[in-house]
Amino acid sequence: MYSPEIAPEPVWGIVAGLGIITLLVFILPFRVKRVERNLEAFFLVMGVLSVTVSGLWNGELIIEALKAPVMIGTVPLGIFQVVLGFGLLIHFFNRQFYNAVTWTAGRLNLKVFIFFLIVVLGLLSSVISVIVTAVLLAEVVAALPLTKEDRTRLVVVACFAIGLGAVLTPLGEPLSTIMVQKLAGPPYNAGFIFLLSTFAIYVVPGVIVIAIYGAFNIGRRATPQLLNSAMPGYSETVKSVILRAFKVYLFIAALVLLGEGLKPLILWFVIKIPAPVLYWINTSSMVLDNATLAAVEIGPSMGLMQIISVTMGLLIAGGMLIPGNIPNIVAAARLKISMKEWAVIGLPIGMVLLVSYFAVLLPIMLASK
């Protein structure tokens, strides 16, 4: 990823400008309907403004923003191609897919189905990547005859699990890849299983608890409807599938620009904060690319518990709003979930998870000093 040279001391004009942009990012999607309906374009504008205010425009950054949605590392297969390809596949075979999903859900009982859906996708995301997992989640949920509210709740809950599980291997998401790269040397000598051995004890129980919550909270209220409703109709067209893929492309490119544009704030202020406080500051990852934050904040000079606490804060906060993580963006685009609808569910769940994990991690962080 492009890494600009930034002045060693804060430039207060830039700080003020970026501060205003940050406030706009957090406020306008909830207060202005036109912004909420055109979230991708809004984030692109904010990304362009942030890079302009920071004075960080560079050919490498433009190339990175254009490549990020269509590349995974050096492999020319990114989120755009997966969303488009899988969307077209479901379009042409939607009846078979919908029949398989509803038959399985009916045979298992909806609570059991939801539990296993969240656990399997949450842990599988570290192997097949959050991109493929998110597309699978969105299409499975679209096939279930649930109310809009229950679909939204199921997607938000499952995306928390997917975001957590993806950290277990370098294959899961950019954040986990970057962590292994940055910690590859002494003292951690991180290899393929470093993340699994470090985070599994925190992540796996979290995924299971989230799945239990989803099963009982959604399954209990939705079971009668599932038994008495016909299979939902498929309403996507080829045009809408292609348009959705381009919207996702735009969103990812916008987040690359926004993350780089706001990097001066991170370098000047955020990385100097102690780990327990940084845990809470990292709730900013609900609207920023958590890979960018991880790339700046995490390094071999940090203690292991500092790395764990910072990372867990990033992972949990990433589920709280749509821009926070790739699964959120993909699922929200497919199921037409607005920022406000996501926030009503995601913010309370995220706060409960943040407080719970902080209560577990704080004594260990203090003892490890």
C-alpha positions in Angstrom: 0.0 0.0 0.0 1.1 3.5 -0.7 2.9 5.0 2.3 3.4 8.8 2.1 6.0 10.9 3.8 4.3 13.0 6.5 5.7 15.9 8.5 7.1 14.8 11.8 5.0 17.5 13.7 1.3 18.3 13.4 0.3 20.9 10.8 -2.7 22.4 12.5 -4.4 23.6 9.4 -4.3 20.0 8.1 -5.5 18.7 11.5 -8.5 21.1 11.4 -9.4 20.2 7.8 -9.2 16.5 8.5 -11.1 16.9 11.7 -14.0 18.5 9.9 -14.0 15.7 7.3 -14.0 13.1 10.0 -17.0 14.7 11.6 -18.8 14.9 8.3 -18.2 11.2 7.7 -19.7 10.3 11.1 -22.7 12.7 10.9 -24.0 13.2 7.3 -24.9 9.6 6.5 -27.3 9.6 9.4 -28.7 13.1 8.9 -29.0 13.6 5.2 -31.1 11.2 3.1 -29.3 11.9 -0.1 -26.0 11.0 1.5 -27.5 7.8 3.0 -28.8 6.8 -0.4 -25.5 7.5 -2.2 -23.0 6.3 0.4 -20.4 5.2 -2.1 -20.3 8.6 -3.9 -20.2 10.4 -0.5 -17.2 8.4 0.8 -15.4 8.9 -2.5 -15.9 12.7 -2.2 -14.7 12.5 1.4 -11.7 10.4 0.4 -10.7 12.9 -2.4 -11.1 15.8 0.0 -9.0 14.1 2.8 -6.1 13.4 0.4 -6.3 16.9 -1.0 -6.3 18.5 2.5 -3.3 16.3 3.5 -1.5 17.1 0.3 -0.8 13.4 -0.4 -1.8 13.0 -4.0 0.6 10.7 -5.8 0.4 8.4 -8.8 1.0 5.4 -6.6 -2.0 6.2 -4.4 -4.3 6.6 -7.4 -3.1 3.3 -8.8 -3.6 1.7 -5.4 -7.2 3.0 -5.1 -8.0 1.7 -8.6 -6.4 -1.7 -8.0 -7.6 -2.4 -4.5 -11.1 -3.5 -5.5 -9.8 -5.9 -8.2 -6.6 -7.3 -6.7 -5.7 -9.4 -3.7 -2.0 -8.8 -3.3 -0.6 -9.6 -6.8 -3.5 -11.9 -7.7 -6.0 -10.3 -10.2 -9.0 -11.5 -8.3 -10.6 -9.0 -5.9 -13.9 -8.1 -4.4 -15.3 -6.7 -7.6 -14.9 -9.9 -9.6 -16.2 -12.1 -6.7 -19.3 -9.9 -6.2 -20.0 -9.7 -9.9 -19.2 -13.4 -10.7 -21.1 -14.8 -7.7 -24.0 -12.4 -8.3 -24.4 -13.6 -11.9 -24.1 -17.2 -10.9 -27.0 -16.8 -8.4 -28.9 -14.8 -11.0 -28.9 -17.7 -13.4 -29.3 -20.5 -10.8 -31.3 -18.6 -8.2 -34.2 -21.2 -7.9 -31.9 -24.1 -7.2 -29.9 -22.1 -4.7 -33.0 -20.7 -2.9 -34.6 -24.2 -2.8 -31.4 -25.7 -1.2 -31.2 -22.9 1.4 -34.9 -23.0 2.5 -34.9 -26.8 2.5 -31.8 -27.0 4.7 -33.2 -24.3 7.0 -36.5 -26.1 7.3 -34.9 -29.5 8.0 -32.5 -28.2 10.7 -34.9 -25.8 12.5 -34.2 -22.1 11.9 -32.4 -21.5 15.2 -30.0 -24.4 14.5 -29.5 -23.2 10.9 -28.7 -19.6 12.0 -26.3 -20.9 14.6 -24.3 -23.1 12.2 -24.5 -20.4 9.4 -22.8 -17.8 11.7 -20.2 -20.2 13.2 -19.3 -21.9 9.9 -19.0 -18.6 7.9 -17.3 -16.9 10.9 -14.5 -19.5 11.0 -14.5 -20.2 7.3 -13.7 -16.5 6.5 -10.1 -17.1 7.6 -9.7 -19.7 4.9 -11.7 -18.6 1.9 -11.4 -14.8 2.7 -14.0 -12.4 3.9 -15.0 -11.5 0.3 -16.3 -15.0 -0.6 -17.8 -15.4 2.8 -19.7 -12.2 2.7 -21.1 -13.0 -0.8 -22.2 -16.4 0.5 -23.8 -14.8 3.6 -25.7 -12.2 1.6 -27.2 -14.7 -0.9 -28.1 -17.2 1.9 -29.9 -14.5 3.9 -31.6 -13.2 0.7 -33.0 -16.8 0.2 -34.6 -17.0 3.6 -38.2 -15.8 3.9 -37.6 -13.3 6.7 -38.8 -9.8 7.3 -36.5 -6.9 6.3 -35.7 -6.3 10.0 -34.7 -9.9 10.7 -32.6 -10.1 7.5 -30.8 -7.0 8.5 -30.3 -8.2 12.1 -29.0 -11.6 10.9 -26.5 -10.0 8.4 -25.2 -7.5 11.0 -24.7 -10.2 13.6 -23.1 -12.6 11.1 -20.7 -9.9 9.9 -19.4 -9.4 13.4 -18.5 -13.1 13.5 -17.0 -13.0 10.0 -14.9 -9.9 10.9 -13.6 -11.7 14.0 -12.9 -15.0 12.3 -11.0 -13.6 9.4 -8.0 -12.7 11.6 -7.1 -16.3 12.2 -5.0 -16.7 9.1 -3.2 -14.4 6.6 -5.7 -15.5 4.0 -8.7 -13.9 5.7 -8.4 -10.2 5.1 -5.9 -7.5 4.4 -5.5 -6.7 8.1 -4.3 -10.2 8.9 -2.0 -10.3 5.9 -0.4 -7.0 7.0 0.0 -8.1 10.6 2.0 -11.2 9.6 4.1 -9.2 7.2 4.9 -6.6 9.9 5.6 -9.2 12.6 7.6 -11.6 10.4 10.9 -10.7 12.0 12.1 -10.8 15.6 10.8 -11.0 18.2 7.7 -12.7 16.9 8.9 -14.3 13.7 5.2 -14.6 12.6 4.4 -17.3 10.2 1.2 -18.8 8.9 -0.1 -20.1 12.2 1.0 -17.1 14.3 -2.4 -15.5 14.1 -4.3 -18.7 14.9 -2.1 -19.5 17.9 -2.4 -15.9 19.2 -6.0 -15.0 18.6 -8.0 -18.2 18.5 -8.6 -18.2 22.3 -10.3 -14.8 22.0 -11.9 -15.1 18.6 -13.5 -18.6 18.6 -15.5 -18.1 21.8 -16.6 -14.7 20.5 -17.8 -16.3 17.2 -19.7 -18.9 19.2 -21.3 -16.4 21.5 -22.4 -14.2 18.6 -23.9 -17.3 16.9 -25.9 -18.2 20.0 -27.2 -14.7 20.2 -28.1 -14.7 16.5 -29.8 -18.1 16.8 -32.1 -17.2 19.7 -32.7 -13.5 18.9 -33.5 -14.0 15.3 -34.6 -17.6 15.1 -37.1 -17.3 17.9 -39.0 -14.4 16.3 -38.7 -15.6 12.7 -39.5 -19.3 13.0 -43.3 -19.0 12.5 -42.8 -16.9 9.4 -40.4 -19.4 7.9 -42.8 -22.3 8.4 -45.8 -20.4 6.9 -44.2 -18.4 4.1 -43.4 -19.3 0.5 -39.9 -19.0 -0.8 -39.0 -15.4 -1.5 -38.9 -14.3 -5.1 -35.7 -13.4 -6.8 -35.9 -9.8 -8.0 -32.3 -9.1 -9.2 -31.6 -8.3 -12.9 -28.3 -8.6 -14.7 -28.2 -4.9 -14.7 -28.7 -4.6 -11.0 -26.0 -7.3 -10.3 -23.5 -5.4 -12.4 -24.4 -2.1 -10.9 -24.0 -3.5 -7.4 -20.5 -4.8 -8.2 -19.5 -1.3 -9.5 -20.9 0.3 -6.3 -18.8 -2.1 -4.2 -15.8 -1.2 -6.4 -16.4 2.5 -5.8 -16.8 2.0 -2.0 -13.5 0.1 -1.7 -11.6 2.7 -3.7 -13.1 5.5 -1.6 -12.0 3.8 1.6 -8.5 3.5 0.3 -8.4 7.3 -0.4 -10.1 8.1 2.9 -7.7 5.9 4.9 -4.6 7.4 3.3 -6.0 11.0 3.5 -6.6 10.6 7.3 -3.2 8.9 7.9 -1.6 12.1 9.2 -4.0 12.2 12.1 -3.1 8.6 12.9 0.6 9.2 12.8 0.6 12.5 14.7 -1.8 11.5 17.4 -3.3 8.0 17.5 -0.1 5.8 17.6 1.2 7.7 20.6 -1.8 6.7 22.8 -1.4 3.8 25.3 -2.9 0.5 24.3 -5.9 0.4 26.6 -6.9 3.9 25.4 -6.0 3.0 21.8 -8.5 0.0 22.1 -11.3 2.6 22.3 -9.8 5.1 19.9 -9.8 2.3 17.3 -13.6 2.5 17.2 -12.8 4.8 14.3 -12.4 1.7 12.2 -16.2 1.6 12.0 -15.7 4.1 9.1 -12.1 3.6 8.2 -10.2 0.7 6.6 -8.9 -1.3 9.6 -6.0 -2.6 7.5 -4.7 1.0 7.2 -5.0 1.5 11.0 -3.2 -1.9 11.6 -0.4 -1.0 9.2 0.3 2.2 11.1 -0.3 1.1 14.6 1.1 -2.4 14.9 4.8 -3.2 14.9 7.4 -5.6 16.4 8.2 -3.1 19.1 4.8 -3.6 20.7 4.1 -6.2 23.4 2.0 -9.2 22.5 -1.0 -8.1 24.7 -0.8 -4.6 23.1 -1.0 -6.2 19.7 -3.9 -8.3 20.7 -5.9 -5.5 22.4 -5.4 -3.1 19.5 -6.4 -5.7 16.9 -9.5 -6.8 18.8 -10.6 -3.2 19.1 -10.2 -2.9 15.3 -12.0 -6.1 14.5 -15.0 -5.5 16.7 -15.5 -1.8 15.8 -15.3 -2.9 12.1 -18.7 -4.5 12.4 -20.5 -1.5 13.8 -21.2 0.5 10.6 -21.3 -0.4 6.9 -17.9 1.1 5.9 -16.1 -0.7 8.7 -15.4 -4.0 7.0 -15.7 -5.6 3.6 -18.4 -8.1 4.6 -20.6 -5.2 5.7 -20.2 -3.4 2.4 -21.0 -6.5 0.3 -24.0 -7.6 2.4 -25.5 -4.1 2.7 -25.2 -3.6 -1.0 -26.9 -6.9 -1.8 -29.7 -6.5 0.7 -30.2 -2.8 0.4 -29.4 -2.0 4.0 -29.0 1.7 4.9 -26.3 3.1 7.2 -29.0 4.0 9.7 -30.6 0.5 9.6 -27.1 -1.0 10.2 -26.2 1.4 13.0 -29.4 0.7 15.0 -28.3 -2.9 15.3 -24.6 -2.7 14.9 -23.7 0.0 17.4 -25.4 -1.6 20.5 -23.9 -5.1 19.6 -20.5 -3.6 19.0 -20.5 -1.7 22.3 -21.4 -4.8 24.3 -18.6 -6.7 22.6 -16.1 -3.9 23.1 -16.9 -3.6 26.8 -16.9 -7.4 27.2 -13.5 -7.9 25.5 -12.0 -4.9 27.3 -13.0 -6.4 30.7 -11.2 -9.6 29.7 -8.1 -7.9 28.1 -7.4 -5.0 30.5 -6.2 -7.1 33.5 -3.9 -9.1 31.2 -2.6 -5.9 29.6 -1.8 -4.4 32.9 -0.2 -7.6 34.2 2.0 -7.9 31.1 3.6 -4.4 31.6 
